[in-house]
Amino acid sequence: MTVTRAPAESLSVLDRPNSYIGKTVPRPNLDRLLQGRGQYVSDLELPRMAHVVFLRSPHAHAKIVAIDASAARRMSGVISIVTGRELETVITPWVGVLSHLKGLKSAPQHAIAVDRVCWQGEAVAAIVATSRAAAEDAMEHIAVDYEELAAVTDMRTALDPATPVIHASLGDNLAFERTLDAGDVDHALSESEVVEAEFVFGRHTGVTLEPRAVVADWNGAEARLTVYQGTQAPHMVQNIAALHLGLREAQVRVVCKDVGGSFGIKVHIYADEMATYALSKLLRRPVKFVADRIESFNTDIHARDHRCRGRIGVRPDGTITAFEIEDLTGIGPYSMYPRTSAIEANQVVNLVGGPYVTPNYRARARVVFQNKNVMCQYRAVGHPIACSVTEGLVDLAAAKIGMDPVEIRRRNLITDDAYPCASPSGMKFEQLSHHASLAKLLQMMDYDALRAEQAALRTRNIHRGIGIASFIEVTNPSAAFYGVGGAKISSQDGVAVRLDTQGSVICQTSITEQGQGSESLTAQIVGSVLGVSMDRVRVTLGDTDNTPYGGGTWASRGAGIGGEAALQAAKALRQNILDVAAAILQSTPAGLDIVDNRIVNADDGASRIELNELARIVYFRPDTLPPGIQPELMATRHFVPRQYPFAFTNGVQASWLEVDTETGFVTLLKHWVVEDCGTIINPQLVDEQIRGGVVQGLGAALFEKCIYDERGQLTNANMADYLVPMSGEMPDIDIGHVVSPTLESELGAKGAGEAGTAGAAAAVANAVNDALRPFGATITEIPLTPQVILTALGRI
Amino acid sequence: MSAPVSLSLLVNGEPIDAFVLPRLNLADFLRENLKLTGTHVGCEHGVCGACTVRIDGEIVRSCLMLAVQAHGASVETIEGVSDSGEIADLQAAFRERNALQCGYCTPGMLMTAQDLLKHSPVPDRQAIREHLSGNYCRCTGYQAIVDAVEATAKTRAERRT
């Protein structure tokens, strides 16, 4: 790896003997998952637990005239059948807006539809029974009389006067609009070659392998609700559940054990989950909801349904003079709660042109309502759109002036010594490394040799392409993301560490684990700082009763924010331990150190006392301590970034692929990523985050699309027809690093969870266009299906 | 709806007698009746591979099979092959290589990988990728899984020689 600058201190608390920082160590407790002994919510059973299934609307937009559940109510095993009107008395509706997204509007959304359904899949009744099968049997005997209404499905006509308005009280179908005008775009374009294209993105979804699942357990005697849920943000769920059920937060506990995939899908509040909380309260017993796969496709948030017209100005010497975009996105009938559905378009405006020095940038983004499933934040929110538009335009500009795609980037990427600086959209960059990253990428892929191979193969009618995509990534979000808009979503995280009676460490953190390695990075940091071996560090996550308050794991924040809290908590505990040790050993704290689970002399390293012996004295023989000593073998610290709204990272990706011009099939041959996430805590975990992220981006590039018909029916809501990447189609992915630690924390870590997804599709699209250049075909639409490619080639 | 019928089978070597509805699928029987929750349900239509188990030595998708069809059969699940130690080396390779993140696909992935290694002792990377192509993983991007299976194949081959 390449280190661009040293961390703040030349020898930090991380550079200690036997430090785990920067080392590949296996994640703790993987055997549980490897042996099928995980505890996913779908595995959970409680005494008297009932099961709920939801009867869902077959129409995209319809009035509910009548619901007749009388026959269903008489069926065996049925406990209760509840409509939206009935559930309204238990749980209040919500509106997904945030005050810092000026003008954003949405309509009240109910846990179960009241009077009207606004997308195919919206729940109209809940059937609670002794088993899921019994509930599904009963569901078939409920008769709903619908009066179908005109469905708004095409976002391009959603704002036309002739198009019906979905929520009359809002006046129109415009949820949010943002414009930006920096520099002098018109002047810049008037003196440049201008290239223009419309970029089209397929609406797709996360397809977590474990569907959304929740068990809600209202204990009427305790007046307390326990929610077992696969969520990324337990404290957010606690706050929202309490708010809408009329409870205090202390009356709600959220427990989150193993989670079968999240990717942003499980960071939102879904109507059916709210209904499940309410049903438990209403029926005074545990109620379990596990979405089936069709429900997942119809109700898990979708993302990326954008059409973005972009323009770029370029001079003959390769100078990019301006970017201009007009983005349109359709978000379904409601802005999601509580993070809202305007964030993705907002991110697109923030991020387009971000890697480049170009000061002239104009953007307009409009977010419209439609009668389709809701859209909201999915891994790398907005980044794949912004990156595909920016990098697609840069390649088009390079082609226009006959310049190599690498050369045009070299001439326009922000130089590595220009920091700190800001983008035309106001994004503040502390330290990025575009040029070092690009240089490393070219070396890893042997760019010149690949170009030669490409040219040689073209003479044999084999069409391979190289695609490059630079990107920036938003990580470590401060309160600027949600808190300033009024959302009770914490941007700070907390960690408590405690030395137990045998010298082991119990650590409670507010970040959560969905497989990224939150538990591992916490144990690595705490073990390193304390001088305790990792197998003696036990990490607790995902329980609002048993962790400090914090945001959770999303937006690439766990390592950077939760990791820094762990570091500071461990430092504090270390000091406390050394204070006690000094008293016991008649030494000074500065004269002692903790190494390999024992107190040693700082100077000669001689062993003085084992930590378990120190703990024994503190907990069981405090009478032998000197007078006035009150040991504190527990410490808690919190952290939130304050200086920068986001810790931006950067990187660059390259794709090498082959297009079969007869069939339109794309074969991915190789993929490279160079990424700069600052301090690397566990290289293997970082690389695997990036690989997994890349493959989700490759899915968007080639396969994934929720296909709706003109009546708002999702036509491929199953795993056989909605394609995701499989092992046989995926390339090996090589990863390199440049390291520019953030100075805002002692740890110096930025996020890495979304880098792969941010740039993968852009690299593939550029590579396909590179392969097709001899045919004069340019494609600015994903997924790049055989049909899209053959159409562009004029073959169909 | 038909009445429950009797069912006798071996599950992880243990004789099981039960009365089940004919419509109950094998995945639900293992999870709900026997509490063997390591067999995961991802799609319930035979695509994702998370529910892969072994029946009389062959891997099948337990969501596509009725429990009553397993009458008289020997069913092995992730719990069984873990406790017997049969795949301990493969599990260790997955752990070392971080070939799992959320872990939901992992039991099915291990059952499928072990099936490949039994039938094709030293598969190349493409053969591994092809064999695992019926098992979805949304977290890893597959490369680490391919690496772990490849490493296990090599270690086993060395042990044999």
Contacts between the chains, C-beta under 8 A, distances in Angstrom:
chain1	res1	chain2	res2	distance
A	26	B	95	5.1
A	26	B	96	6.1
A	26	B	98	7.1
A	27	B	95	7.8
A	27	B	98	6.6
A	30	B	94	7.6
A	30	B	95	4.8
A	30	B	100	6.8
A	30	B	103	7.6
A	31	B	91	7.2
A	31	B	95	7.1
A	32	B	103	7.9
A	33	B	100	5.9
A	33	B	102	8.0
A	33	B	103	3.0
A	33	B	106	5.6
A	34	B	82	7.4
A	34	B	91	4.4
A	34	B	94	5.9
A	34	B	95	6.4
A	34	B	100	6.9
A	34	B	103	7.5
A	34	B	106	6.1
A	34	B	110	7.1
A	35	B	38	7.0
A	35	B	78	6.7
A	35	B	79	7.0
A	35	B	82	3.9
A	35	B	83	8.0
A	35	B	91	7.1
A	36	B	36	7.5
A	36	B	37	7.2
A	36	B	38	1.8
A	36	B	39	7.1
A	36	B	77	6.9
A	36	B	78	3.5
A	36	B	79	5.2
A	36	B	82	6.5
A	36	B	107	4.6
A	37	B	38	6.6
A	37	B	79	7.6
A	38	B	37	8.0
A	38	B	38	7.6
A	38	B	103	5.5
A	38	B	104	7.8
A	40	B	37	7.7
A	40	B	40	7.6
A	40	B	104	6.8
A	42	B	37	8.0
A	42	B	40	7.7
A	42	B	41	7.0
A	43	B	31	7.5
A	43	B	37	3.9
A	133	B	21	7.9
A	133	B	23	7.7
A	137	B	1	7.5
A	206	B	138	7.4
A	207	B	136	7.8
A	207	B	138	6.0
A	208	B	102	7.9
A	208	B	104	8.0
A	208	B	138	6.4
A	209	B	40	7.5
A	209	B	42	4.7
A	209	B	48	6.4
A	209	B	50	6.0
A	209	B	102	7.1
A	209	B	104	4.4
A	209	B	105	5.4
A	209	B	136	6.0
A	209	B	137	7.4
A	209	B	138	5.5
A	210	B	40	7.0
A	210	B	42	6.9
A	210	B	102	7.3
A	210	B	104	4.7
A	211	B	42	7.8
A	258	B	102	7.3
A	258	B	103	6.5
A	258	B	104	8.0
A	259	B	102	6.1
A	260	B	40	7.2
A	260	B	42	7.9
A	260	B	102	5.2
A	260	B	103	7.5
A	260	B	104	3.3
A	261	B	102	4.7
A	261	B	104	6.1
A	261	B	138	5.1
A	261	B	139	6.1
A	262	B	102	7.5
A	263	B	138	7.0
A	292	B	44	6.1
A	293	B	42	7.5
A	293	B	43	4.6
A	293	B	44	6.1
A	293	B	45	6.8
A	514	B	101	7.5
A	514	B	102	5.6
A	515	B	100	7.1
A	515	B	101	3.0
A	515	B	102	3.7
A	515	B	103	6.4
A	515	B	139	5.4
A	516	B	101	6.6
A	517	B	98	7.8
A	517	B	101	7.9
A	684	B	97	7.9
A	684	B	98	5.3
A	685	B	98	6.5
A	688	B	98	5.2
A	688	B	101	6.9
A	688	B	140	6.2
A	688	B	141	7.7
A	688	B	144	5.9
A	691	B	140	6.7
A	691	B	141	3.9
A	691	B	143	5.5
A	691	B	144	7.1
A	692	B	101	6.5
A	692	B	138	7.7
A	692	B	139	5.0
A	692	B	140	5.3
A	692	B	141	4.7
A	693	B	141	7.8
A	694	B	141	6.1
A	695	B	140	7.8
A	695	B	141	3.5
A	695	B	142	6.9
A	696	B	138	7.2
A	718	B	43	7.5
A	718	B	45	6.3
A	718	B	47	7.6
A	719	B	42	8.0
A	719	B	43	4.6
A	719	B	45	6.7
A	719	B	47	3.9
A	719	B	48	5.8
A	719	B	136	7.4
A	720	B	45	6.9
A	720	B	47	5.3
A	724	B	136	6.3
A	724	B	138	7.0
A	725	B	141	7.8
A	725	B	142	7.7
A	726	B	132	8.0
A	726	B	133	4.5
A	726	B	134	7.8
A	726	B	136	7.1
A	726	B	142	7.8
A	727	B	128	7.6
A	727	B	129	4.4
A	727	B	130	7.9
A	727	B	132	4.4
A	727	B	133	5.3
A	727	B	135	7.5
A	727	B	137	7.6
A	727	B	142	4.0
A	727	B	145	7.0
A	727	B	146	6.6
A	728	B	126	7.9
A	728	B	129	4.7
A	728	B	130	5.1
A	728	B	132	7.7
A	728	B	133	3.9
A	729	B	133	7.8
A	730	B	129	7.4
A	730	B	141	6.3
A	730	B	142	5.2
A	730	B	143	7.3
A	732	B	125	7.9
A	732	B	143	5.7
A	733	B	141	6.5
A	733	B	143	6.0
A	756	B	141	7.8
